[in-house]
Amino acid sequence: MGLGLVNAFMGFVVTTMLGTFLLGSAASTLVLQQDIPSKTCRYGRTYTMFQARCANLSLPHVPGNLKTDIQILDISGNRIRELTNDSLAPYKNLVFVYLGDNFIRSIHEDAFNNLHYLEVLDLTQNGCDNLPRNMFQLPYLRRMYLGKNDLQDDKFTHIKVISPLSYLQLSVNRLTRIPQLGLVPTLDTLNVSSNSIQSVTPEDLAPFCFLKTLDLTKNPIKFNATACQCQTLNHWFKARNIYVKPAFNCSEELKRDCPPDPVFSNRTIELYDRCTEIERLRIQTEKVRNIWILVACCIGGFLLSLFVGLTCVHKRNKRRKKKLKEQQRLNANNANTELLNSNLNQPENT
């Protein structure tokens, strides 16, 4: 009985010492750190911008206590389900926002209202089935990643795009047609791959008059060979220098003697001309604005030079006056000295 107690005690001591040794090792520290995940966002600099990295922390919502001067927010790979009007409101300096790989289904109408400097928004791989209409009116927004969501055609109707949007990613959604965004002359790249789009016409693309890249991969697109739709669309791509994926083979239409240079509809030409006119007016307005800025800078430079010149003249005149007064004072002192000396040198009357 006594020997059993001694063996048990020795086993406890050895186990305790071994456990202490293991807990003090680097391997055990790593295990402990892995067992207790950190919920703290980290700060850093990326391309001179102040960033908050909150990715993969299982966060249920956007933290409200981050530093308000952050310009990049990476909060992808979390468990956020909703963006309210207050979710991003404190962070008015945001330029890049990464919200991909969450569970976001609902986005309130004013969720992005305070983000006046936002340029890139990533909402890839969420469950979004709605979009705030005013998000397309942010003054600097140029790239939007909306792939792998539940967006349908009606979410893009009656939208007026004011943002300088150049890149739009809408792959793997529930679209059945090219999104109706109105006239968007700034759009350069459109990705609508892996949707359910069955028809594409030049009229659908005419509002994007400066489009250069179009991805239609993995869509069940069909053409009416009798109406020469494939030839007409390919001619549009060629005439507007648009790179498209996949390349459409119009062999069936070639057998039907479709014209190689088909005529586009009046509606297509009208939309395209209106789009290019918007861009022409924008460029013209930009040139006028730049001219006025140049004129204002020249006037400002002239006024500044005039002010500096007048200041220099004033200081020079002031120095001259001071020097003249000093000279007059010296002359007066010399005259007084000479008068005093002459009086001292005259003989006294006896």
RABEL-V525203 format. One record per backbone hydrogen bond with DSSP energy under -1.0 kcal/mol. NH is the residue of the N-H (numbers start at 1). CO is the residue of the C=O. Records with the same first field share a line. If there is no record, write none. Layout:
NH=CO  CO
This chain:
5=1
6=2
7=3
8=4
9=5
10=6
11=7
12=8
13=9
14=10
15=11
16=12
17=13
18=14
19=15
20=16
21=17
22=18
23=19
24=20
25=22
29=25
30=26
31=27
32=28
33=29
34=30
35=31
36=32
42=53
44=51
46=49
49=46
51=44
52=72
53=42
54=74
56=76
70=67
71=50
72=50
73=96
74=52
75=98
77=100
79=59
83=106
91=88
94=91
95=71
96=71
97=120
98=73
99=122
101=124
103=80
105=81
106=81
108=83
111=108
113=110
115=112
116=114
118=115
119=95
120=95
121=143
122=97
123=145
125=147
126=148
127=104
129=105
135=132
136=133
137=134
142=119
143=119
144=167
145=121
146=169
148=171
149=172
150=128
155=152
156=153
162=136
163=136
165=163
166=142
167=142
168=189
169=144
170=191
172=193
174=151
181=179
184=207
187=184
188=166
189=166
190=213
191=168
192=215
194=217
196=175
198=176
205=201
206=202
208=205
211=208
212=188
213=188
214=243
215=190
216=245
221=219
222=198
228=225
229=224
232=228
233=229
234=230
235=231
236=232
237=233
238=234
239=235
240=236
242=237
243=212
245=214
254=250
255=251
257=254
258=253
269=265
270=266
271=267
272=268
273=269
274=270
275=271
276=272
277=273
278=274
279=275
280=276
281=277
282=278
283=279
284=280
285=281
286=282
287=283
288=284
289=285
290=286
291=287
292=288
293=289
294=290
295=291
296=292
297=293
298=294
299=295
300=296
301=297
302=298
303=299
304=300
305=301
306=302
307=303
308=304
309=305
310=306
311=307
312=308
313=309
314=310
315=311
316=312
317=313
318=314
319=315
320=316
321=317
322=318
323=319
324=320
325=321
326=322
327=323
328=324
329=325
330=326
331=327
332=328
333=329
334=330
335=331
336=332
337=333
338=334
339=335
340=336
341=337
342=338
343=339
344=340
345=341
